[in-house]
Amino acid sequence: MNSSKIKELLENQQIIIYFIAISISILITFFIPNTSYFETAINPALALMLFVTFLQVPISELTSAFKNIKFIFALLFSNFIIIPIIVFGLIQFLPDNPLLKLGVLFVLLTPCIDYVVTFSHLGKANAKLLLSSTPILLIVQMALLPIYLNIFLGKEASLLVEISPFVEAFIFLILIPFSLATIFQIWSKKSNLGEKIVDVFNILPVPSTALVLFIVILAVVPRLSLAINDILYVIPIYVAFAILAPMIGLSVGKLFKLKKEEKVSVAFSSSTRNSLVILPLALAVPNALPLLPAVIVTQTFIELIAEIIYIRIFTKLDKKAISTK
């Protein structure tokens, strides 16, 4: 069986593979206490996943993708106009606890800049458009997050935002994997050995995504028990967001008359949040433990399950349902 057939087999069975990875990781947390030390493995696993994802995206097409102004405006409109309005409505259902609301706002107001590229690729969206848009998403969310926190919670909350976690995530999870992927793509065109190695890497998007799911769940589940009462308040909020956000993304895509794959890209971006980048920022907040990390990783847990559902829906969805008429 050649690499392309193995890749096709893995993609066809990806939902089962992800379910197995999630199930095994949850079972392990019942038998092995304090698996939160797996947090140190999250970023390396993410970097691997993004590297093999970037290999699937023709680097030569990124320049033209960046020129798709209509898509970029749709992405910004959905993530930074409509989504904040929805989030403001959702937090009204939370108890009057500023720290609880801060955790929800931290995570729901920041669009993902890393594994959204992988999930959108697996969901048959236009991954190269999302990849080319990550610097814009990063800059805009760093600029607007303090403003939104000021509006929703007051000036003191806006002062809690630090830039360093965002910059570090962009360097280690986007810039370095992207640069390596570019080098390997160039090498594969000039060398038979390079081509063979890239063929092997091309098999890895699904396994590497399963690895990320496995590690993240091992790392986050122990935190959930530390603030269980507060978590019960935020679960309905996160589930509602996971349902509403992709519909908002598709609607915005339709409003901007985007192509099918572009609409799905906006839907993935609108639905996928920057929780793994926000977590270090949350840990730096005074009196954050154990509430803030628990609130944020709960969103991660729900989002990972939602991403699997999104992939299933978008890969099976009839083209006429979201295509431009």
N, C-alpha and C positions, 0 to 999 in steps of 0.2 A: 504494500500500500504506500503510495507516494505522499509527500507532505501536503499537497493540495487536498487529497481525499481525507487525510487525517484531520486537517483543519475543518473541512466541511462536516465531517462526522462530529467533531467537538462542538461546532456551532449549532448543529441540529439538536444536540443533546445538552446544550449549555444550561438550561433551566434545571434539569435533573442533577447536573454536576454541582450547580450552585446550591441547590437544596441539600444535597449530601454534605457539602462543605459546611453549611450553616448548622445542620443537624449534629454533625460530629463535634463541631466547636462548642455548641451548647451543652452537649452531653459531657464533654471534658470538664466544663466549668462546674458541673455537679460533683465530680470526683476529685478534681485537683483544686485546692483552695488558692485564691489570690493569683489568678493568671494575668493580672493587670500588668505584670512585667513584660508582657508581649507588646506593650506600647512602643518599646524601642525598635521593634521590627516593622512597625506600620509604614514608616517613610521609605525604608529600603524596598519593601514589597510594592508600595505605590510606585516608586521610581522604576522598578522592573516592569510593572504592568503598563505604565505610560510609555516606556521605551519601546516595548513590543507593539503597542498601539500606534505610536508615531511611525514605526516602520511600515504600517499599513497605509499611511497617508502619504501620497506622492508629494515630496517636498517642493517640487517644481510648480505645483498648483497653488501653493500657499499665497504667492504674490497676487494672483488673480482673485483668490478668495478674499484677501484683505480689501480689495477694491469694491467688494459687494456692500456698498453703503446702505442699501435698503435693508439688508439682513442685519447689519450692525445697529441701525436705528431701531429695528424691531426688537432686537435682543436687549438694548438699553431701555426701551419703553416698557417692555414686559418686566424686566428685573428690577428697575429702579423707579417706576411710576406705579404700575398696576399691582405688582407683588407687595410693595410696602403698604398700599391701601388695604389689601386683603389681610396682611399681617396685623395692621393696626386694629382692624375689626376683630380678628381672632383673639388678640390679647385681652379684649374686653371681657372675655369669658373666664379669665384667670383670677385667682384671689388677689387682693391688693397687697402683693409682696413684691417690692421693687427688684430684689435680687432674682426672683423667679422670672419676672417679666424680662429682666436684662438678659438672662440666659436664652430665652426664646427669641428675643430680638437679635442678639448676637448671631445666632445660627440661621434664622430665617431671612435676615436682611442681606446676607452675603452669598452671592451665587458662586458655585464651585468653579475652581480654575484647574482642577487636576483630573480626578477620575471620571468626571462628566464626559471627557473626550472618549474614554474607553467605552462607557456605557452607551453613548450615542452611536459609536461605531458598531457595537453589537446590536443596537436597535435599528440599524439601517438608516440612520440620519446622516447628515453631511458633517462628518467629524472634522474635516479640514477647515471648514468655516468656523467651528467652535475653537479649534486650536489657534487659528489666526486671530481670534477675538480675545484670547485669554489676557494679553497685556492690557487691553482696554477695560475688560471686566475688573481686573485687579486694581487699576488706577482709580476707576470710578467708585468702586466699593470702599476703597481706603478714604476717598474724599467725602463720600456721602454718609458712611456709617456714623461718624460723630454727629452729623447734622440730624439724622433721623433719631438717634438716641436722645439728642437735646430736645427735639420736638415731642417725642413720645414719653420720655422719663425726666427730662430736665438737664441742666448744664453739667451737673456732677457726673452723670452717666457718660456724657460725651467725652469727658477727660480721661476715661478708662481705656480708650482705644490706643493701641500701640501699632506702629507700622512694621516693626521687625518680623513678626510671624508671617505677615503677608509676603514680604520681600524674600525671606528665607524659603518659603514654600515655592515661590515662583522660580527661584534659582535652582533649588535641588529637585523639584518635582516637574518643572516644565523646561527650563533652559538647558540643564545638563542632559536629561534624557533626550530632548529634542536634538541637541547638538550631536550626541552619539548616534541617534537614528539617522541624521543627515550624513554622517561619516560612513555608516554602514551601507546606506543606500548608494552613495557614490562608489564605494568599494565593490558592491555587488555588480555594478555595471562594468567594472574594469577587470574583475578577477573571477574565475570559476570558483575558487575557494570562498571568496566573499559571497557569491551567489548561493552556494550551498549552505553557508552559515546563516544567511538571511532566511533561506527556506525553512531552516529549523526554527529560527525565532518566530517565523510567521505562524507556527503551530501554537504558540504560547499565549495569545490573548485570553482565551477562555480559561486555561489552567492558572494563569497569573491572576486573573480576576477572582477565581475561586480561592486562591491563596490569600488575597487581600481580604475577602469576606471572612475566611477562616481566622486570620490573625486579628482583624478588627473586632470581631465578636468575642474572641478569647480575651482581648484587652479591655473591652468596654463593659461586659456583663457584670464583673465584680463591682464596678462603680454604681450600678443601678440599685443595689440593695442598700446603699448608704443614705439614700434620700427617697425611699420608696413612696412616702405619702405625697411628696411634691411631684414625683414622676407620674402618679395617677392623674394629676391635674393636667399635665402637658401632653399625655398620650393622645387624647381626643383632638387637641389642637394640631398636633403633628399629622395625625391621620387625615384630618380635614384638609390640611395644607397639601398632603400627598395626593389627594383626590382633585382639589381645585387647581393646583399649579399647572399640571399638564394641559388641562382644558383652557386655562388662561393663555398658555404659550401657543397652543394651536389657534386660538381665536385671534391673538395678536398677529400670528403668521398669516392668517386669512385676511385680516384687516390690511396688512402691508402687501398682500398679493404675492406671497413667497411661493416658491416651488415646494413640492411635497417634502423632499428631504430637508429643506430649510425650515419648514414648519415644525417638523419633528425635532430638529436641532434646537429651536427656540423652546419647544415643550420640555426637552431634557434639561436645558439650562435653567428654565424657570422652576423646575421641580427639584433640582439637585443643588444642595447647599454646601457651604464651605466649612463644615463642622470640624474636620481634621486639622484645618488651618486655624480655626477660631479657638480650639481647645487650649493651646498654650497661652493665648491672650486671656482666656477666661481664668486660667490658673493664676494669673498675675493680679487678679482683682482682689482687693482686701476682703477677708471673710468669705472667700469664694467656696471653700471646702465645707462640706461635701456637695452642697446644693448645685453650684454652677456646672461643674464637670458632669454630674449625673444628668442634669437637664439637657446638656448638649449631646452627650453620648446616646441618650434615649432617642434623639432625633436621628443620629447616625444609624442606629439599629433599625428603626422604622423605615428610614430611607433606603437602606440596602435591600430590604424585602420589597419595597415599592419599585426599586430599579429593576428587579427581576420581573415584576409584573409588567412594567413599562416595556421592557424588551420583548416580552411575550406578545403584548398587545400590538406594538408598533410593527413587529415583523409579520404579524398575521393580518393586520388591518387592511381592509380592501382599499385599493388605491383611490377609488372614486370618493371615499369618505373624506379625504383631506386634500385632494388635488384641486388645483385652481380650475374653476369652470370658465 
